[in-house]
Amino acid sequence: MRSFRQIQGFTLALALAAGGAAHAAGSRQLATGGASTIEGGAGGGLVPWAAITGYGAREEIGATAFATRINTGDYRLDVQGAAVGLFNRIELSASRQELDLVALGPALGLPGAHLRQHVIGAKVRLAGDVLYTRMPQIALGVQYKKQQDFALARALGARDDADVDVYLSATKVFLAGVGGYNAFLSGTARLTRANETGLLGFGGEGRNGRRVALEASGGVLLSRRFAIGAEYRGKSGSLDAVRESAWRDLFVAWFPNRHVSVVVAYADLGTVATLPDQTGWYLSVQGAF
């Protein structure tokens, strides 16, 4: 707990320092840094992009801080975090997730029960650029995840309360790509043992090894400030006792300026911890410095 707070504090301090150093929040094009994912780095919300957070270009530092809520009625996920982009090359991020078991907790005789997870991430751009090169921007990322409330996950068969995800993402903006509108497409391959992204621990009794989960995001920029799109996040599903579904959403993103972005989405999470038909609204607000 203390080490996570130290890392999160360091990330926030870098964000504030970047805010003091940045000019107009950076010089990259509006929306090219994406929004913030539930794990803290740049992306569409549920899945990461190869983009580096913020608007800092080659000689600049950019930073973001965000808050996200997903509410399905039976569950409520709240996430807060921050990220720093260094010279449009390296990204460092930290986030805190808390899943309230609104319906499942009382059913288990545990009113007020919740699952918490801390995520520390790093990403490096390997090649390409989302806008200026013919090839997509490609980035390699790692996420260290630490589940804080392991009793329920252990009872369901999870093996570990901490692990590392490794992912490779490719992201490209296509100018006038769809009906004259700019379009974007991103794909990610994730090597993971996470159950429900780690909120239910890692690994399982029968399937403890890492597996590849595929993720994708795509959409159209209706103007410089509005985008619509969809996301898909495949899952590893290592717990025999719990059916795990892929996550999907349809989103609208608003970028009024370089300092603020807002994403509203309708999310379909399928079956989550034995409860089916988990659909609801997603709201994320990000500040860029």
C-alpha positions as CSV (number, residue, x, y, z in Angstrom):
1,M,0.0,0.0,0.0
2,R,2.7,2.5,1.0
3,S,4.8,1.7,-2.1
4,F,1.8,2.2,-4.4
5,R,1.1,5.6,-2.8
6,Q,4.7,6.6,-3.2
7,I,4.7,5.6,-6.9
8,Q,1.3,7.3,-7.4
9,G,2.5,10.4,-5.6
10,F,5.7,10.4,-7.8
11,T,3.5,10.2,-10.9
12,L,1.3,13.0,-9.8
13,A,4.4,15.1,-8.9
14,L,5.7,14.5,-12.4
15,A,2.3,15.5,-13.8
16,L,2.4,18.8,-11.9
17,A,6.0,19.4,-13.0
18,A,4.9,18.7,-16.6
19,G,2.1,21.1,-16.2
20,G,4.5,23.8,-15.3
21,A,6.8,23.0,-18.2
22,A,4.3,22.4,-20.9
23,H,3.2,25.1,-23.4
24,A,-0.6,24.9,-24.1
25,A,-0.5,21.2,-22.8
26,G,1.9,20.2,-25.7
27,S,2.0,20.6,-29.4
28,R,0.6,17.3,-30.7
29,Q,-2.7,17.3,-32.5
30,L,-6.0,17.4,-30.5
31,A,-7.2,13.9,-29.5
32,T,-4.1,12.1,-30.6
33,G,-3.3,11.1,-27.0
34,G,-6.6,9.4,-26.6
35,A,-8.3,9.2,-23.3
36,S,-7.3,7.3,-20.1
37,T,-7.9,3.6,-19.8
38,I,-9.1,2.0,-16.6
39,E,-5.5,0.9,-15.9
40,G,-4.2,4.5,-16.2
41,G,-2.4,4.7,-19.6
42,A,-3.5,6.3,-22.9
43,G,-6.2,4.5,-24.7
44,G,-9.9,4.4,-25.5
45,G,-11.1,3.6,-22.0
46,L,-11.3,-0.2,-21.7
47,V,-8.2,-0.9,-23.9
48,P,-4.8,0.7,-24.3
49,W,-3.5,2.4,-27.5
50,A,0.1,2.7,-28.7
51,A,-0.3,6.4,-28.2
52,I,1.7,8.1,-25.4
53,T,-0.5,10.0,-22.9
54,G,-0.9,13.8,-23.2
55,Y,0.1,16.1,-26.0
56,G,3.9,16.3,-25.5
57,A,5.9,16.0,-28.7
58,R,9.5,14.9,-29.1
59,E,11.0,17.6,-26.9
60,E,8.1,18.0,-24.5
61,I,6.6,16.4,-21.4
62,G,2.9,15.8,-21.2
63,A,0.7,14.5,-18.3
64,T,-2.8,13.5,-17.5
65,A,-5.0,12.8,-14.5
66,F,-8.4,11.2,-14.7
67,A,-11.4,9.7,-12.9
68,T,-13.7,7.0,-14.3
69,R,-16.9,5.3,-13.2
70,I,-18.7,2.3,-14.7
71,N,-22.1,1.5,-13.1
72,T,-24.1,-1.6,-14.1
73,G,-26.4,-1.5,-11.1
74,D,-25.1,-4.8,-9.7
75,Y,-21.5,-3.4,-9.7
76,R,-19.8,-0.1,-9.6
77,L,-16.2,0.4,-10.6
78,D,-14.4,3.6,-9.7
79,V,-10.9,4.4,-11.0
80,Q,-8.6,7.3,-10.4
81,G,-5.1,7.7,-11.7
82,A,-2.4,9.8,-13.5
83,A,0.1,9.3,-16.2
84,V,3.2,11.1,-17.6
85,G,4.4,11.1,-21.2
86,L,8.0,11.7,-21.8
87,F,9.1,13.2,-25.2
88,N,6.3,11.2,-27.0
89,R,8.4,8.1,-26.3
90,I,7.8,6.8,-22.8
91,E,4.7,6.6,-20.6
92,L,4.5,6.0,-16.9
93,S,1.1,5.5,-15.2
94,A,-0.5,4.7,-11.9
95,S,-4.2,3.9,-11.1
96,R,-6.4,2.7,-8.3
97,Q,-9.5,0.6,-9.0
98,E,-12.3,-0.1,-6.6
99,L,-15.2,-2.5,-7.5
100,D,-18.2,-2.2,-5.2
101,L,-20.1,-5.5,-5.0
102,V,-23.5,-3.7,-4.8
103,A,-25.6,-6.8,-5.3
104,L,-23.2,-9.7,-4.8
105,G,-21.9,-8.5,-1.5
106,P,-25.2,-8.7,0.4
107,A,-26.0,-12.0,-1.3
108,L,-22.8,-13.4,0.1
109,G,-23.6,-11.9,3.6
110,L,-20.9,-9.2,3.0
111,P,-22.7,-5.9,2.7
112,G,-20.4,-3.1,1.6
113,A,-17.9,-5.6,0.2
114,H,-15.5,-4.3,-2.5
115,L,-12.5,-5.4,-4.5
116,R,-9.5,-3.0,-4.9
117,Q,-6.6,-3.2,-7.2
118,H,-3.5,-1.0,-7.8
119,V,-1.9,-0.8,-11.2
120,I,1.5,0.6,-12.1
121,G,2.2,0.8,-15.9
122,A,5.0,1.7,-18.3
123,K,4.9,1.9,-22.1
124,V,7.5,2.7,-24.7
125,R,6.9,3.7,-28.3
126,L,8.9,1.3,-30.5
127,A,8.2,2.7,-34.0
128,G,5.9,4.8,-36.2
129,D,3.5,7.6,-35.4
130,V,-0.3,7.6,-35.0
131,L,-0.6,10.4,-37.6
132,Y,2.6,11.2,-39.5
133,T,3.9,7.8,-40.8
134,R,2.4,5.3,-43.1
135,M,3.0,2.5,-40.6
136,P,1.0,2.5,-37.4
137,Q,2.5,3.6,-34.1
138,I,3.7,0.5,-32.2
139,A,4.2,0.4,-28.5
140,L,5.2,-2.2,-25.9
141,G,3.6,-1.9,-22.4
142,V,3.8,-3.6,-19.0
143,Q,1.4,-3.4,-16.1
144,Y,2.1,-4.5,-12.6
145,K,-1.2,-5.3,-10.8
146,K,-1.7,-5.9,-7.1
147,Q,-5.1,-7.1,-5.9
148,Q,-5.8,-5.7,-2.4
149,D,-8.8,-7.9,-1.2
150,F,-7.8,-11.4,-2.1
151,A,-10.2,-13.6,0.1
152,L,-13.0,-13.8,-2.4
153,A,-10.6,-14.4,-5.4
154,R,-8.8,-17.1,-3.4
155,A,-12.2,-18.8,-2.6
156,L,-13.0,-18.9,-6.3
157,G,-9.7,-20.6,-7.1
158,A,-7.3,-17.7,-8.0
159,R,-3.7,-18.6,-7.4
160,D,-2.0,-15.2,-6.9
161,D,-2.9,-11.6,-5.8
162,A,-0.3,-9.9,-8.0
163,D,1.1,-10.4,-11.5
164,V,2.4,-8.5,-14.6
165,D,0.5,-8.1,-17.9
166,V,2.6,-7.5,-21.1
167,Y,1.0,-6.1,-24.2
168,L,1.8,-4.9,-27.7
169,S,-0.3,-2.3,-29.3
170,A,-0.6,-0.8,-32.8
171,T,-2.6,2.4,-33.4
172,K,-3.2,4.5,-36.6
173,V,-5.2,7.6,-37.5
174,F,-6.4,7.5,-41.1
175,L,-6.9,11.0,-42.6
176,A,-10.2,11.3,-44.4
177,G,-10.4,7.5,-44.0
178,V,-14.2,7.1,-43.6
179,G,-16.6,9.2,-45.8
180,G,-14.1,12.1,-45.7
181,Y,-13.8,11.9,-41.9
182,N,-10.6,11.0,-40.0
183,A,-10.8,7.5,-38.5
184,F,-8.7,5.6,-36.0
185,L,-8.0,1.9,-35.4
186,S,-6.0,0.3,-32.6
187,G,-5.3,-3.4,-31.8
188,T,-3.6,-4.9,-28.8
189,A,-2.3,-8.4,-27.9
190,R,-2.0,-8.9,-24.2
191,L,-0.2,-11.7,-22.4
192,T,-2.0,-12.1,-19.1
193,R,-3.1,-14.4,-16.2
194,A,-5.6,-11.8,-14.9
195,N,-9.1,-12.7,-13.9
196,E,-11.5,-9.9,-14.6
197,T,-8.5,-7.7,-15.4
198,G,-7.0,-8.7,-12.0
199,L,-9.9,-7.7,-9.7
200,L,-10.4,-11.5,-9.1
201,G,-6.7,-12.3,-8.8
202,F,-4.5,-14.1,-11.2
203,G,-4.3,-17.7,-12.6
204,G,-6.5,-20.6,-11.5
205,E,-6.4,-24.2,-10.3
206,G,-6.5,-25.8,-13.8
207,R,-5.2,-23.0,-16.0
208,N,-2.4,-21.1,-14.4
209,G,-0.3,-20.0,-17.3
210,R,-0.4,-16.8,-19.3
211,R,-2.6,-16.6,-22.4
212,V,-3.0,-14.1,-25.2
213,A,-6.1,-11.9,-25.0
214,L,-7.0,-9.7,-28.0
215,E,-8.3,-6.2,-27.7
216,A,-9.4,-3.6,-30.2
217,S,-10.7,0.0,-30.5
218,G,-11.8,2.0,-33.5
219,G,-13.9,5.0,-34.5
220,V,-14.4,8.1,-36.4
221,L,-13.6,11.7,-35.6
222,L,-16.8,13.6,-36.5
223,S,-14.9,16.9,-36.0
224,R,-11.7,18.0,-34.3
225,R,-13.5,17.8,-30.9
226,F,-15.9,14.8,-31.2
227,A,-15.3,11.2,-31.8
228,I,-17.5,8.1,-31.8
229,G,-16.4,4.5,-31.7
230,A,-16.4,1.1,-30.1
231,E,-14.1,-1.1,-28.1
232,Y,-13.6,-4.9,-27.5
233,R,-11.5,-6.4,-24.7
234,G,-11.0,-10.2,-24.7
235,K,-10.3,-11.9,-21.3
236,S,-8.2,-14.7,-20.1
237,G,-10.8,-16.5,-18.0
238,S,-8.6,-18.7,-15.8
239,L,-11.2,-19.5,-13.1
240,D,-13.2,-22.6,-13.6
241,A,-15.8,-21.5,-11.0
242,V,-16.5,-18.2,-12.7
243,R,-17.5,-17.6,-16.3
244,E,-15.7,-14.6,-17.8
245,S,-17.0,-12.5,-20.7
246,A,-15.4,-10.2,-23.2
247,W,-16.0,-6.5,-22.5
248,R,-17.5,-4.2,-25.1
249,D,-18.6,-0.6,-25.3
250,L,-19.9,2.1,-27.7
251,F,-18.5,5.6,-26.8
252,V,-18.7,9.3,-27.6
253,A,-15.6,11.3,-26.8
254,W,-15.4,15.1,-26.5
255,F,-12.2,17.1,-26.6
256,P,-13.1,20.7,-26.0
257,N,-9.5,21.7,-25.8
258,R,-6.0,20.3,-25.0
259,H,-6.7,20.4,-21.2
260,V,-9.9,18.4,-20.9
261,S,-11.5,15.3,-22.4
262,V,-14.8,13.6,-21.5
263,V,-15.8,10.1,-22.6
264,V,-19.3,8.7,-22.2
265,A,-20.0,5.1,-23.2
266,Y,-22.5,2.3,-23.0
267,A,-20.7,-0.7,-21.7
268,D,-21.6,-4.4,-22.0
269,L,-19.5,-6.4,-19.6
270,G,-21.4,-9.7,-20.0
271,T,-21.2,-12.0,-17.0
272,V,-19.1,-10.6,-14.1
273,A,-18.4,-12.8,-11.0
274,T,-21.5,-15.1,-11.6
275,L,-23.9,-12.2,-12.4
276,P,-25.0,-12.1,-16.1
277,D,-26.1,-9.2,-18.3
278,Q,-23.9,-6.5,-16.7
279,T,-24.6,-3.5,-18.9
280,G,-24.5,0.2,-17.9
281,W,-22.9,3.6,-18.3
282,Y,-19.3,4.6,-18.4
283,L,-18.1,8.1,-17.7
284,S,-14.5,9.3,-17.7
285,V,-13.1,12.8,-17.3
286,Q,-9.4,13.5,-18.0
287,G,-7.3,16.6,-17.4
288,A,-4.1,17.1,-19.5
289,F,-1.2,19.3,-18.5
